[in-house]
Amino acid sequence: MTTTPLNFTSSQPPAPKGRQASASVAERVASVAHVAQEHLEATDRDASFPRHALRQMRSTGLLGLLVPAEYGGLAGTVGDLIDASMALGRVDMSVGMIFAMHCQQSEAIVRYAASPLREDLLHRLAAGDLYLASVTTEPGKGGHLFRSYAPLHESGDALRIDRVAPIVTGGAEADGFLITMRSPHATADHHVSLVYAHRHQLTVEGSGVWNPMGMRASHSLPLTLTGSIPPHQVIGEHGAFHRIAQSVFGPLAHIGWSAVWLGTAAGALSRVLRLLRDPAGRKRFDLGSELLMTRLSRARQRLDTVHALLRRTESLMAGDTDVSGTSSQLLLNSLKITAAEECYRAVDELVDAVGLRHGYLRDSPTRLEKSLRDLRSAALNYSNDRLHLADGQLCLLDPDVRFA
Ligand SMILES: Cc1cc2nc3c(=O)[nH]c(=O)nc-3n(C[C@H](O)[C@H](O)[C@H](O)COP(=O)(O)OP(=O)(O)OC[C@H]3O[C@@H](n4cnc5c(N)ncnc54)[C@H](O)[C@@H]3O)c2cc1C
């Protein structure tokens, strides 16, 4: 079922018809970042979805970043995904996560959807008409990715969906959903199917409010999804989710999320450094302070560590590498855990470095307060504790400790 793999080696975006024909991926990302910046304060204050930034992602063709050129996509690489996610994360972590999660979903379609669904969805993605939401979390299993309790019912020649989704980023805006369900003839909880549903095939009901500490603009509402889809909207085949998760969802989630978190922490450090270098800042802060220098150094060290791990993981994904092996999975999990911990710590340290006025107050141009709130979600967004448990098991499978 696996078809065209993600192009990991070259990035020559074709000219999308009628849309910034000659713009590079970086220019398209910069225009989205610019729009995100304009609406940052309001979306964070109101915990509202960044509609303007999504509209810009649509019109610049960025929603089709990973879609092959033959479908009108930008044929982007993992490196492009990393660069774009970092750039958006520098401005707003919610916008970065919305984009990175969409790309992870779109790559599952590129790799595993069958004709004619594949062609239909890839054209829509490239045209900016398909923003995808992800439904994996489920009541009773928390974030346990490889299980699903909600059964997918066969009814005549249709598949019936009835799914409670406790948290769906962008669920109120999405044009389509990738949903994990228990396979129709499952004999165990880990027999999980991934299905695609157009919004118009579902009744989408909001069942709560979104009022979190951070990631407020991700607008990750609880939803209930009910409806019917034709059988060809199963991605891969029934029960294939485990394989899709190991080859696409896991790797691209960990890489995309880590890039967004790194961008958020790098943006915070950059704004602090600009404040310190500013003539007014030089008067306010003692740049001869050894404590301040050490804190800046530590923050930078943490970010360089994450960056090195991220780029190492990018090179692991190059070519046709099978990333389902023990050492590759350990590296991918290490990236996620390390990025979540170190990016948060770096920003926390910067709060101490600059103190109350610029570390804790909302109106500081450093935006450390918002960055810290947003980054607090990183360890929870697929729980680090769960990944450590999986890694402990993987360690036992590799007594020679071979590195990827
Ligand atoms: C901003 C944001 C956006 C998100 N968007 C989406 C989305 O669009 N779609 C989606 O499906 N999900 C989404 N999620 C959910 C996310 O992917 C995780 O599934 C979810 O955060 C896990 O929730 P949890 O911590 O309650 O559950 P769990 O993973 O069950 O963890 C609950 C607690 O139990 C602990 N724990 C877990 N396993 C064990 C164990 N075996 N033994 C002991 N303790 C354990 C954990 O450390 C944690 O403290 C999003 C999350 C965030 C923060």
The ligand as a MOL file (V3000), in Angstrom:
LIG
                    3D

  0  0  0     0  0            999 V3000
M  V30 BEGIN CTAB
M  V30 COUNTS 53 58 0 0 0
M  V30 BEGIN ATOM
M  V30 1 C -1.9160 21.5770 23.0810 0
M  V30 2 C -2.3060 20.1510 22.8510 0
M  V30 3 C -2.9140 19.8110 21.6720 0
M  V30 4 C -3.3190 18.4880 21.4380 0
M  V30 5 N -3.9510 18.1870 20.2750 0
M  V30 6 C -4.4150 16.9340 20.0670 0
M  V30 7 C -5.1130 16.6070 18.8630 0
M  V30 8 O -5.2850 17.4360 17.9770 0
M  V30 9 N -5.5800 15.3440 18.7220 0
M  V30 10 C -5.4050 14.3840 19.6690 0
M  V30 11 O -5.8540 13.2570 19.4610 0
M  V30 12 N -4.7440 14.6610 20.8200 0
M  V30 13 C -4.2400 15.9110 21.0240 0
M  V30 14 N -3.5680 16.1970 22.1980 0
M  V30 15 C -3.4420 15.1530 23.2080 0
M  V30 16 C -2.0300 14.5970 23.3560 0
M  V30 17 O -1.5290 14.1040 22.1670 0
M  V30 18 C -2.0070 13.5370 24.4080 0
M  V30 19 O -2.7490 12.4430 24.0090 0
M  V30 20 C -2.5970 14.0150 25.6720 0
M  V30 21 O -1.9770 15.2440 26.0220 0
M  V30 22 C -2.3750 13.0260 26.7580 0
M  V30 23 O -3.2820 13.3810 27.7750 0
M  V30 24 P -3.1160 12.9240 29.2650 0
M  V30 25 O -1.8690 13.5220 29.8080 0
M  V30 26 O -4.3640 13.1890 29.9960 0
M  V30 27 O -3.0940 11.3610 29.1250 0
M  V30 28 P -2.0890 10.2510 29.4440 0
M  V30 29 O -1.1070 10.0710 28.3570 0
M  V30 30 O -2.9240 9.0800 29.7570 0
M  V30 31 O -1.3570 10.6980 30.7540 0
M  V30 32 C -2.0420 10.9880 31.9790 0
M  V30 33 C -1.0870 10.9180 33.1340 0
M  V30 34 O -0.7650 9.5560 33.3620 0
M  V30 35 C 0.6380 9.3600 33.3210 0
M  V30 36 N 0.8350 8.0580 32.6770 0
M  V30 37 C 0.6460 7.7550 31.3880 0
M  V30 38 N 0.8670 6.4470 31.1980 0
M  V30 39 C 1.1850 5.9240 32.3770 0
M  V30 40 C 1.5120 4.6350 32.8220 0
M  V30 41 N 1.5280 3.5980 31.9890 0
M  V30 42 N 1.8150 4.4730 34.1040 0
M  V30 43 C 1.7920 5.5180 34.9530 0
M  V30 44 N 1.4670 6.7660 34.5940 0
M  V30 45 C 1.1710 6.9630 33.3300 0
M  V30 46 C 1.1640 10.5200 32.5030 0
M  V30 47 O 2.4760 10.8410 32.8520 0
M  V30 48 C 0.2350 11.6350 32.9020 0
M  V30 49 O 0.6760 12.2000 34.0940 0
M  V30 50 C -3.1160 17.4920 22.4190 0
M  V30 51 C -2.4690 17.8470 23.6170 0
M  V30 52 C -2.0660 19.1470 23.8340 0
M  V30 53 C -1.3830 19.4960 25.1240 0
M  V30 END ATOM
M  V30 BEGIN BOND
M  V30 1 1 1 2
M  V30 2 1 2 3
M  V30 3 2 2 52
M  V30 4 2 3 4
M  V30 5 1 4 5
M  V30 6 1 4 50
M  V30 7 2 5 6
M  V30 8 1 6 7
M  V30 9 1 6 13
M  V30 10 2 7 8
M  V30 11 1 7 9
M  V30 12 1 9 10
M  V30 13 2 10 11
M  V30 14 1 10 12
M  V30 15 2 12 13
M  V30 16 1 13 14
M  V30 17 1 14 15
M  V30 18 1 14 50
M  V30 19 1 15 16
M  V30 20 1 16 17
M  V30 21 1 16 18
M  V30 22 1 18 19
M  V30 23 1 18 20
M  V30 24 1 20 21
M  V30 25 1 20 22
M  V30 26 1 22 23
M  V30 27 1 23 24
M  V30 28 2 24 25
M  V30 29 1 24 26
M  V30 30 1 24 27
M  V30 31 1 27 28
M  V30 32 2 28 29
M  V30 33 1 28 30
M  V30 34 1 28 31
M  V30 35 1 31 32
M  V30 36 1 32 33
M  V30 37 1 33 34
M  V30 38 1 33 48
M  V30 39 1 34 35
M  V30 40 1 35 36
M  V30 41 1 35 46
M  V30 42 1 36 37
M  V30 43 1 36 45
M  V30 44 2 37 38
M  V30 45 1 38 39
M  V30 46 1 39 40
M  V30 47 2 39 45
M  V30 48 1 40 41
M  V30 49 2 40 42
M  V30 50 1 42 43
M  V30 51 2 43 44
M  V30 52 1 44 45
M  V30 53 1 46 47
M  V30 54 1 46 48
M  V30 55 1 48 49
M  V30 56 2 50 51
M  V30 57 1 51 52
M  V30 58 1 52 53
M  V30 END BOND
M  V30 END CTAB
M  END
